[in-house]
Amino acid sequence: MGLYLVTESDADPLPRARTLKLGGPMTAAGRWLLDRILPPLCLACSRPLVEAGGLCPACWRGMDLIARPYCERLGTPLASDLGMGALSPAAIARPPSFGRARAVVRYDGAGRELVHRLKYGDRLDLAGPMGRWMARAGAEVLTGADALVPVPLHRRRLWARRFNQAEELGKAIARASGLPLEAGVLRRVKATQTQVGLSAAERARNLSGALKVPETEKLNVHGRRLVLIDDVMTTGSTLDAAARALRRAGAAEVDALVFAVVAEKV
């Protein structure tokens, strides 16, 4: 199998270093040796690369990156440019509780594979590059924000998965943006069934009363501009419920930033 050129190189190579139990900063000689023992691989398909931390050309072509024109509320692609402030039919019919949502890619192809590898494959090393891409795609909502708030998992699911992918992405975005990550201000107080396969109405009912800002955290929410962080936005029900909880606790503004959004091709 041949080597592929890297078109984007901004992943953290430390996970490979941890695999070899190498402590501290890596020297050039150490990195050369590591690349011979564990060749750098594409983040999405694991094909060999020349450098660590990128995607092969095929996977870059499979990343359906989102750019304008898109719905200013939901961040979903629009078929034509309707001018600044354009809204999608979904945003008009059911305005979300958050102000604006932004995403890196459509939830398809290589973008979907990255989400699955992070979420279900314990590939925490992907949170770094994915979070940095999110910071660039979400620069508009991050500018002027006071803090990042990851969408929480219920303690049972967190115990089973051992990590919250939204929080891991939030850590990378915090490093890239300089914004603080407020992981404790929003809690999932009710164990909900998985949202997969549920309609928008069923998702909303499933999440009713599930998210709450504890009394002890309301001072960290009141009057602040917050950005919710999650891996995927499907119908927007989870982000909507989270935004409502933050607004009830006194947040001045709530926006959302996700890695991928479920949307039709345009």
C-alpha angles and dihedrals in degrees: 000000000000128000122257129216117245115237095186124027114184108112122120109255092199095097088068089047090052089051088061092040092238110164127212129002115342119242122223089254091050092051091048090052092045092052089053093050097039110020114213113262137202109268093228108035104015095236113153117268135192092237134023125255107038147086129260117246092259093054093046088055087050093055106098095205117200119233134155134326092066137132108280092217104040101024091228119144119264124213093229139016107265094173134257115332094023115163131204121236089251093056091048094047095045113016111204124236090237120076103228136356125202131188139184101220146358112266094256142093116357092356091059091046091054091051092050093047091051097042104037104016098055089238096154089161087074093063091076100058093034091052092049091051088050091051090055095044091046099044089118095059095036093056108096094005120136101210148349121245118195116213102252131231123223111258092249093056091042090053091050096045095034093216141045109236091204091056092047090052089046091056091056092046090049091054092048097044103032091233120135119250112228101196097165104049095084122049133187100224098174126056106234130194117253113283093221111118096011123124121239091261092048091049091052092050091046090055097043108130092354098114125056142163109230116235089244091059101046093095087059090055106037114107094354131127106234134189118208115218126207139148101237137014111206109164094346093243095126094048090044092053091046092050091050091052092050093047091050087054090055106266111164095214135359125198130170136227123189135169096230138016128201105237139144119259113260 
